Amino acid sequence: MHDDTLTISFADAFPPKKLPAQLPAEMPAEMPAEAQDEAHAGVPFAALSAAAATTVLLEACGGSGGSDSPGGTSVATQQAAVQSLSADYAAARFLQHAQFSSSQADIDAVKAKGRAVWLDEQIAAAPGQKGWDWLAERGYAVIDANQFYQMDYQANFMAWQQILSQPDGVRRRCALALSEFFVVSISGVSNLQWAQFAVANYWDLLTENAFGNFRSLLEQVTLSVAMGEFLNTLGNQKEDATTGRLPDENYAREVMQLFTIGLVQLNLDGTPKLGEDGAPVETYSQSEVSNLARVFTGFQADESDGMTTSAVAPTYRLKQVGYTRRPMVLNASRHSTLEARFLGVTVPAGTDGKTALKIALDALFNHPNVGPFFGRQMIQRLVCSDPSPAYVARVAAAFNNNGKGVRGDLGAVFRAVLLDDEANSTAGLTSTTFGKLREPMVRLAQWTRTFKANSLKGTWKLGKFDFSAVDALAQSPLQSPSVFNFFRPGYIPPGTVMAASRSTVPEFQLVNESTTASWVNFLQNIVRSGIWVRAPELITSPDAATPTDGYDIVPDYSAELALVGNPDALVARLNLLLCAGQLSSATVSMIVAALGSDKTTTTSTDNSKRSYVAKAIMFVMCCAEYLVQK
């Protein structure tokens, strides 16, 4: 235990209770229409009033305001403050859908430019540093006594560095959503030489193509070494009548079931098409899986830059790291040339491998299911767990045609997801069914980015957050336990109100008594001083000559420390930056009261002030109104 361990009387402010079985029903009423911002149609009035009162109070203490109200601040000033805060909340809400955080600078930019213009600028911006390049800069591509070529855990550092620190937040947020659709997990590629670089390249193709075209992304996913290893197309061979060998069907099945069309035929709005018997109509048969599998044979790693020898005994031949960055290549002698029939198309017997692949991917891409199947899951990842059919239909229509006759434009899809009225309407704030549970890794990313946390050593060695019931995050990027992601898009918790209404809430598949407690414990371990690196063996690298333990990922609380002793202002700031104003007035009052009993002031020690700020953040980030994002 460290000498600055934080102790928080959490139970005093929040009596123990489980996460709600449904989204909160007690959201306050909307603010009066005359106080609404023209561009942003309102937020809960009760949530506004406490923070707005704080704003007005601070203005009054500065000597401004007239005499039209008992506090010396004019009614017009109060209304202007409420209106300004309403616009701030609306901008922050949009930002927390579109990226990981909502800084005041970003809030101001969205207000000044409007959501659509701001988003277009983010989509047009060039990608930040690639994960592959970041690993290489750390010296991990060197073949020496460190044996980095077999240290797959470095992919963990890469993934968190990309999520937590790269400046292009919208692109990274959308890439993370894509990584939960086109799933590759670090643990599933660990047998590769340079597995960390294969995973990094896979992440890079998701970020680079996040706003490109779905068809291009699908092909790059298919031919990536990481996916080839993960779902068995790497080294997959044609049938052999002598031995009875058949092509591996793993990728053929998952590319249909998970990556493109799903199990049942869909209407544009994502609802299933029903047959004459009233049952959903399946999209494909087992025979079609077997036929499609023939297409994905003959692919192998591109080792065109040769091999080398390991630097330490026992010596063995190694692939040069560059192979992880190149798509797989076709070995025609191992490719099946049998006829393949699936999804209404035919690959004629004798067709070469490249042509067969094009026919197959074109058929998948042009299937009418892709728009609603993919679109609904992107809505779930970014905005809400159970979107209306109409919302899904609008996003699917954008996939089918970006307005210029182009199908599969991912930039158009993410615009449709994030700019839709259902995503931004005030109606969602008072709905008992709209919203989503924030994923644990998204919560960590929000904390890191909101408080400008940085890796002091530049290593981002967070390691792997496991599934411990004590203090684990229970989720990490690119570390899904299976190809089915951390949770299923159609998950409905049994025995709940959501089950009665058949409402999907994917992230709730991670929620139980253990993970609820472990989130509180995990956050308490990091919130005061940052993330402690405890494993010296993970620091022995070119960037640390002497292994040491210590805090590495450290937050900047300078703005919050300036508000120590002023719980109203501090909670108002956290409510905006972390919750987009979605804390109810009752919750705000509860947190303010809990902080108000703390005698820490601006004259207290730095340690005491940091503990004060940490308490406030803990109270906010552990309450249901934060965890359920509207």
Buried (B, 14 or more C-beta within 10 A) or exposed (E): EEEEEBEBEBEEBBEEEEBBBBBBEEBBEBBEEEBBBEEBBBBBBBBBBBBBBBBBBBBBEEEEBEEEBEBBBBEEBBBBBBBBBBBBBBBBBBBBBBBBBBBBEBBEBBBEEBBEEBBBEBBEEEBBBBBBEBBBEBEBBBBEEBEBBBBBBBBBBBBBBBBBBBEBBBBBBBBBBBBBBBBBBBBBBBEBBBBBBBBBBBBBBBBBBBBBBBBBBBBBBBBBBBBBBBBBBBBBBBBEEEEEEBBBBBBBBBBBBBBBBBBBBBBBBBBBEEEEEEEBEEBBEEEBBBBBBBBBBBBBBBEEEEEEEBBEEEEEEBBBBBBBBBBBBBBEEBBBBBEBEBBEBBBEEEBEBEEBBBBBBBBBBBBBBBBBBBBBBBBBBBBBBBBBBEBBBBBBBBBBBBEEEEBBBBBBBBBBBBBBEBBBEBEBBBBBBBBBBBBBBBBBBBBBBBBBBBBEBBBBBBBBBEEBEEBBBBBBBBBBEEBEBBBEBBBBBEEBBBBEEEBBBBBBBBBBEBBBBBBBEBBBBBBBBBBEBEEEEBBEBEBBEEEEEEBBBBBEBEBBBBBBBBBBBBBBBBBBBBBBBBBBBBBBBBBBEBBEEBEBEEEBEEBBBBBBBBBBBBBBBBBBBBBBBB
